[in-house]
Amino acid sequence: MNGWRRHGRGTRMRMAGTFDEREAGLLRALVEQLLGMLDERRQAAPVDELAELTGIRTGPSQPPTDTVLARLLPDFHREDAELAAGLRSLREPELIEAKTRAARMVLATCPAGGGKVELDVEQADEWLSALNDVRLALGTMLGVSEEMPEEPPEDETLAAHLGVYQWLTFVQDALVQVRATAL
């Protein structure tokens, strides 16, 4: 991936980038793992008879115990635990749905064997959301923080994973830069 390019203007604007087979496979695998985690959380939602009658979806009232999911699905209120639980129960299903939709957009538009990806403005926004979620998940697993040294760690596995994180950052930043020209 050498970045994104913009074609056209206004409602006809498209953003295009090319992923080689390895990059596309890696991105798709990370997005599929994200979808798996979100689906697991969705299935953990309690069955609520009133919700089934009214059509109002509810989710768990407690935050995820998994640190990655907790980062992706943060508390909606930090000072009042009861309010946070109520807001989570009401809003988490919508948040999971939005994250799932964005991840599926990446899978639908990124060719498994690599190749050109061409996105309209709405698709680019979904990509940005999914890339952010994948970066958050990977960054949480790796313990990425502002205090991390700039030099790569001696642990080759960690260094490779950080390389993937940095590559995702590049892909996201390049898309943000091109997407900003649509404003």
Buried (B, 14 or more C-beta within 10 A) or exposed (E): BEBBEBEEEEEEBBBBBBBEEEBBBBBBEBBEBBBEBBEEBBEEBEEBEEBEEEEEBBBBBEBBEBEBBEBBBBBBEEEEEEEBBBBBBBBBBEBBEEBBEBBBBBBEBBEEEBEEBBBBBEBBBBBBBBBBBBBBBBBBEBEBEEEEEEEEEEEEEEEEBBEBBEBBBEBBEBBBEBBEEBE
